[in-house]
């Protein structure tokens, strides 16, 4: 029964992957570089499943060596996919081909020698570990730039890629455990672990497809101008920055620019006729916080006034959120809790109760 379930899962992964790649092709989305790497990742997974299914039927030879090499392709493909999502106009040069070298070498080694499967698996674990660190560093930098340049910044953007690498690492570890149990004669335990492994693979493919159908449309990657803005200043005149900060505060108070969804440091710079790099520096130096936190703190103050006003008690929290410039609940709730220590509903309840007590005196 376990063998039948494992086979069914593998067939389902292959069919699911094929349909997804067909979807990308028919919708013209394979023209987008991130989706090409995503298709490559899904194709490698489906190829692995196909080789597993063919194993009992034919003498694989070369295909077994190719399957080993595929294990070294997951980390680079996830990293390159994430890089393309996080950055505008990514150019994949000839130099990027070095990422394929470990996979090629592993294939040749597996073909030419009888090297231990555990040694090859250890190499794959190391590869995934290296690319996990690279992916985390890339996404950390991506989030830092977003916070410096956009008010409507969601910290969770692309975090799923880091989790994907961790899941892949865990699944590979399960594979090693399954093989080890089989080698020690614990056949039933080996097959049980293998079933969990393939169920995890199915979940991972579903995760890939779910997010692949959303990105890169959900968020536009950062460009060189954004990266320049986020660079820490080499030297700045603190008096000039303090003067500019006063100008920014005054402009925000008069124009209420913070209430406009989608506000960026570049659009604010255009309103002030000031270089956005300098605007970012002034906010960091004058308020000790990034652009996103600064703008959202003003939005939260506006929301607090609305939530504490008895005359606006008929306004829903969603109405208050939108009127305050926020466009997502997650960003609103996170920023509100960060500034006030309470949720919007709890804040409203306490504020209206205080207002009622004062009016009764």
C-alpha positions as CSV (number, residue, x, y, z in Angstrom):
1,X,0.0,0.0,0.0
2,X,2.8,2.4,0.9
3,X,4.5,1.7,-2.5
4,X,1.2,2.4,-4.3
5,X,0.8,5.7,-2.4
6,X,4.4,6.8,-3.2
7,X,3.9,6.0,-6.9
8,X,0.6,7.9,-7.0
9,X,2.2,11.0,-5.4
10,X,5.1,10.9,-7.9
11,X,2.7,10.6,-10.8
12,X,0.6,13.5,-9.4
13,X,3.8,15.7,-9.0
14,X,4.7,15.0,-12.7
15,X,1.2,15.8,-14.0
16,X,1.0,18.9,-11.7
17,X,4.4,20.2,-12.9
18,X,3.6,19.6,-16.6
19,X,0.3,21.4,-16.3
20,X,1.9,24.3,-14.5
21,X,4.7,24.7,-17.2
22,X,1.9,24.5,-19.8
23,X,0.1,27.2,-18.0
24,X,3.2,29.4,-18.0
25,X,3.7,28.8,-21.7
26,X,0.1,29.4,-22.8
27,X,-0.1,32.7,-20.9
28,X,3.2,34.0,-22.2
29,X,4.7,34.1,-18.7
30,X,7.7,32.0,-19.7
31,X,9.0,35.2,-21.3
32,X,9.6,36.5,-17.8
33,X,13.0,35.5,-16.5
34,X,11.9,34.6,-13.0
35,X,9.3,32.2,-14.4
36,X,12.0,30.5,-16.5
37,X,14.0,29.7,-13.4
38,X,10.7,28.6,-11.7
39,X,9.9,26.3,-14.6
40,X,13.4,24.9,-14.5
41,X,13.0,24.1,-10.7
42,X,9.7,22.4,-11.3
43,X,11.1,20.5,-14.3
44,X,14.0,19.2,-12.2
45,X,11.5,18.0,-9.5
46,X,9.4,16.3,-12.1
47,X,12.5,14.8,-13.7
48,X,13.5,13.3,-10.4
49,X,10.0,11.7,-10.0
50,X,10.2,10.3,-13.5
51,X,13.6,8.7,-12.9
52,X,12.3,7.2,-9.6
53,X,9.3,5.7,-11.4
54,X,11.5,4.3,-14.2
55,X,14.0,2.8,-11.8
56,X,12.3,-0.6,-11.3
57,X,11.6,-1.0,-15.0
58,X,14.8,-0.3,-16.8
59,X,18.6,-0.1,-16.2
60,X,19.0,3.6,-15.8
61,X,22.7,4.0,-16.0
62,X,23.2,7.6,-17.1
63,X,19.9,8.7,-15.8
64,X,20.9,7.7,-12.2
65,X,24.0,10.0,-12.6
66,X,21.8,12.8,-13.9
67,X,19.5,12.4,-10.9
68,X,22.5,12.9,-8.6
69,X,23.4,16.0,-10.5
70,X,19.9,17.3,-10.2
71,X,20.2,17.4,-6.5
72,X,22.9,20.2,-6.9
73,X,20.5,22.2,-9.1
74,X,17.9,23.0,-6.5
75,X,19.8,25.6,-4.5
76,X,21.1,27.6,-7.5
77,X,17.7,27.6,-9.1
78,X,15.9,28.9,-6.0
79,X,18.6,31.6,-5.5
80,X,18.4,32.8,-9.1
81,X,14.6,32.8,-9.0
82,X,14.6,34.9,-5.9
83,X,17.2,37.3,-7.3
84,X,15.1,37.8,-10.4
85,X,12.0,38.6,-8.3
86,X,13.8,41.0,-6.0
87,X,15.7,43.0,-8.6
88,X,14.6,44.8,-11.7
89,X,16.3,44.1,-15.1
90,X,18.5,41.3,-13.8
91,X,21.1,40.3,-16.4
92,X,22.1,36.7,-16.3
93,X,25.6,36.6,-17.7
94,X,27.9,33.8,-18.8
95,X,29.5,34.1,-15.4
96,X,26.3,32.8,-13.9
97,X,26.9,29.5,-15.4
98,X,29.4,28.6,-12.7
99,X,26.3,27.8,-10.5
100,X,25.8,24.8,-12.8
101,X,29.4,23.5,-12.3
102,X,28.6,21.4,-9.1
103,X,25.7,19.7,-10.8
104,X,27.8,18.8,-13.8
105,X,30.7,17.6,-11.7
106,X,28.4,15.5,-9.5
107,X,26.9,13.9,-12.6
108,X,30.3,13.0,-14.0
109,X,31.5,11.6,-10.6
110,X,28.4,9.5,-10.2
111,X,28.8,8.2,-13.7
112,X,32.5,7.4,-13.5
113,X,32.8,6.1,-9.9
114,X,30.9,4.1,-7.4
115,X,31.1,6.9,-4.8
116,X,28.9,6.5,-1.7
117,X,25.4,7.9,-2.0
118,X,25.8,9.3,1.5
119,X,28.8,11.3,0.4
120,X,26.9,12.7,-2.5
121,X,24.0,13.5,-0.3
122,X,26.3,15.3,2.1
123,X,27.5,17.4,-0.8
124,X,23.9,18.3,-1.7
125,X,23.2,19.3,1.9
126,X,26.2,21.6,1.9
127,X,25.1,23.1,-1.4
128,X,21.6,23.8,-0.1
129,X,23.1,25.2,3.1
130,X,25.3,27.6,1.1
131,X,22.5,28.8,-1.1
132,X,20.2,29.1,1.9
133,X,22.6,31.6,3.3
134,X,22.9,33.4,0.0
135,X,19.1,33.5,-0.4
136,X,18.7,34.9,3.2
137,X,21.3,37.6,2.6
138,X,19.7,38.6,-0.7
139,X,16.2,38.8,0.9
140,X,17.5,40.7,3.9
141,X,19.0,43.3,1.6
142,X,15.8,43.4,-0.4
143,X,13.7,44.0,2.7
144,X,16.1,46.7,3.9
145,X,15.8,48.6,0.5
146,X,12.0,48.3,0.6
147,X,11.9,49.8,4.1
148,X,14.1,52.7,3.0
149,X,12.2,53.5,-0.2
150,X,8.5,52.5,0.2
151,X,5.8,53.2,2.8
152,X,3.7,50.3,1.9
153,X,6.3,47.7,2.8
154,X,5.4,44.1,3.7
155,X,8.3,42.4,5.6
156,X,6.9,39.0,4.4
157,X,7.7,39.7,0.7
158,X,9.5,36.7,-0.7
159,X,10.2,35.2,2.8
160,X,8.7,32.0,1.5
161,X,11.8,31.5,-0.6
162,X,13.9,31.2,2.5
163,X,11.4,28.7,3.9
164,X,11.4,26.8,0.6
165,X,15.2,26.2,0.9
166,X,14.7,25.1,4.5
167,X,12.0,22.7,3.4
168,X,14.2,21.3,0.7
169,X,17.0,20.8,3.2
170,X,14.6,18.9,5.5
171,X,13.3,16.7,2.7
172,X,16.8,15.8,1.6
173,X,17.6,14.8,5.2
174,X,14.6,12.6,5.2
175,X,15.8,11.0,2.0
176,X,19.2,10.2,3.7
177,X,17.4,8.8,6.7
178,X,15.2,6.6,4.5
179,X,18.2,5.2,2.6
180,X,20.1,4.6,5.8
181,X,17.2,2.7,7.4
182,X,16.9,0.6,4.2
183,X,20.7,-0.2,4.3
184,X,20.4,-1.3,8.0
185,X,17.5,-3.7,7.1
186,X,14.6,-1.6,8.5
187,X,12.6,-1.8,5.2
188,X,9.2,-0.9,6.7
189,X,10.6,2.1,8.5
190,X,12.5,3.2,5.4
191,X,9.3,3.1,3.3
192,X,7.3,5.0,5.9
193,X,9.9,7.8,6.0
194,X,10.0,7.7,2.2
195,X,6.2,8.2,2.1
196,X,6.6,11.3,4.4
197,X,9.3,12.5,2.0
198,X,7.2,12.3,-1.1
199,X,4.2,13.9,0.6
200,X,6.5,16.7,1.6
201,X,7.7,17.0,-2.0
202,X,4.0,17.2,-3.2
203,X,3.4,20.0,-0.7
204,X,6.6,21.8,-1.9
205,X,5.6,21.7,-5.5
206,X,2.1,23.0,-4.6
207,X,3.9,25.9,-2.7
208,X,6.0,26.7,-5.7
209,X,3.1,26.7,-8.0
210,X,0.9,28.8,-5.7
211,X,3.6,31.5,-5.3
212,X,4.7,31.2,-8.9
213,X,1.2,32.2,-10.0
214,X,1.4,35.3,-7.9
215,X,4.9,36.6,-8.6
216,X,6.4,38.7,-10.1
217,X,3.1,40.5,-10.6
218,X,2.5,41.1,-6.9
219,X,5.6,43.2,-6.4
220,X,8.0,45.0,-8.6
221,X,11.6,44.4,-7.7
222,X,14.0,47.1,-6.6
223,X,16.2,48.8,-9.2
224,X,19.6,50.5,-9.1
225,X,18.0,53.9,-8.1
226,X,16.4,52.2,-5.0
227,X,19.7,50.6,-4.1
228,X,21.5,53.9,-4.4
229,X,18.9,55.5,-2.1
230,X,19.3,52.8,0.5
231,X,23.1,53.2,0.6
232,X,24.2,54.6,4.0
233,X,25.6,58.1,3.6
234,X,29.4,58.4,3.5
235,X,29.3,62.0,4.8
236,X,26.4,64.3,5.6
237,X,26.0,67.7,7.1
238,X,23.8,67.1,10.1
239,X,22.6,70.7,10.2
240,X,21.4,70.5,6.6
241,X,19.7,67.2,7.3
242,X,18.0,68.6,10.4
243,X,16.7,71.5,8.4
244,X,15.4,69.2,5.7
245,X,13.7,67.0,8.4
246,X,11.8,70.0,9.6
247,X,10.8,70.7,6.0
248,X,9.6,67.1,5.6
249,X,7.6,67.2,8.8
250,X,6.0,70.5,7.8
251,X,5.2,69.2,4.3
252,X,3.6,66.1,5.8
253,X,1.4,68.1,8.2
254,X,0.2,70.6,5.5
255,X,-0.2,68.2,2.6
256,X,-1.0,65.0,4.5
257,X,1.0,63.2,1.8
258,X,1.3,60.2,4.1
259,X,-2.4,59.4,3.6
260,X,-1.7,58.6,0.0
261,X,-1.3,54.8,-0.6
262,X,1.8,53.9,-2.5
263,X,3.9,56.8,-1.2
264,X,7.6,56.3,-1.9
265,X,10.7,58.2,-1.0
266,X,11.1,59.1,-4.7
267,X,7.6,60.6,-4.9
268,X,8.1,62.5,-1.7
269,X,11.4,63.8,-3.0
270,X,9.6,65.1,-6.1
271,X,7.1,66.9,-4.0
272,X,9.8,68.6,-2.0
273,X,12.1,69.1,-5.0
274,X,14.8,67.3,-3.1
275,X,17.0,64.3,-4.1
276,X,15.3,61.2,-2.6
277,X,18.7,60.0,-1.4
278,X,18.9,63.1,0.8
279,X,15.3,62.7,1.9
280,X,16.1,59.1,3.1
281,X,19.2,60.3,4.9
282,X,17.3,63.1,6.7
283,X,14.6,60.7,7.9
284,X,17.2,58.1,9.1
285,X,19.3,60.8,10.9
286,X,16.4,62.9,12.2
287,X,14.0,60.3,13.3
288,X,16.2,57.2,13.7
289,X,13.9,55.1,11.6
290,X,13.5,54.1,8.0
291,X,11.2,55.8,5.5
292,X,8.5,53.1,5.9
293,X,8.4,53.3,9.7
294,X,8.3,57.1,9.6
295,X,5.4,57.4,7.2
296,X,3.4,54.6,8.9
297,X,3.9,56.3,12.3
298,X,2.1,59.3,10.9
299,X,-0.6,57.1,9.5
300,X,-1.1,55.4,12.9
301,X,-1.5,58.8,14.6
302,X,-4.2,59.7,12.1
303,X,-5.8,56.3,12.7
304,X,-5.7,56.9,16.4
305,X,-7.6,60.2,16.1
306,X,-10.3,58.5,14.1
307,X,-10.6,55.5,16.4
308,X,-10.8,57.7,19.5
309,X,-13.4,60.1,18.0
310,X,-16.9,59.2,19.3
311,X,-18.4,61.0,16.3
312,X,-16.6,58.5,14.0
313,X,-17.6,55.4,16.0
314,X,-19.7,54.3,13.0
315,X,-16.6,53.9,10.9
316,X,-15.3,50.4,10.7
317,X,-11.6,49.6,11.4
318,X,-11.3,48.8,7.7
319,X,-12.7,52.3,6.9
320,X,-10.1,53.8,9.3
321,X,-7.3,51.8,7.8
322,X,-8.1,53.0,4.3
323,X,-8.6,56.6,5.3
324,X,-5.2,56.5,7.1
325,X,-3.3,55.5,3.9
326,X,-2.8,51.8,4.6
327,X,-3.7,49.4,1.8
328,X,-3.3,46.1,3.6
329,X,-4.5,44.8,6.9
330,X,-1.2,43.1,7.8
331,X,0.7,46.3,7.3
332,X,-1.9,48.3,9.3
333,X,-2.1,45.9,12.2
334,X,1.7,45.5,12.4
335,X,2.4,49.2,12.3
336,X,-0.4,50.0,14.8
337,X,0.8,47.5,17.3
338,X,4.4,48.7,16.9
339,X,3.4,52.3,17.6
340,X,0.7,51.9,20.3
341,X,1.3,48.4,21.7
342,X,-2.3,47.6,21.1
343,X,-4.5,46.3,18.3
344,X,-6.8,48.8,16.5
345,X,-9.9,47.3,18.1
346,X,-8.5,47.3,21.6
347,X,-7.3,50.9,21.1
348,X,-10.7,52.0,20.0
349,X,-12.5,50.3,22.9
350,X,-10.2,51.9,25.4
351,X,-10.2,55.3,23.8
352,X,-14.0,55.5,23.5
353,X,-14.4,54.3,27.0
354,X,-12.1,57.1,28.2
355,X,-14.1,59.6,26.2
356,X,-17.4,58.4,27.6
357,X,-16.0,58.7,31.2
358,X,-14.8,62.2,30.6
359,X,-18.2,63.3,29.1
360,X,-20.0,61.9,32.2
361,X,-18.0,64.0,34.6
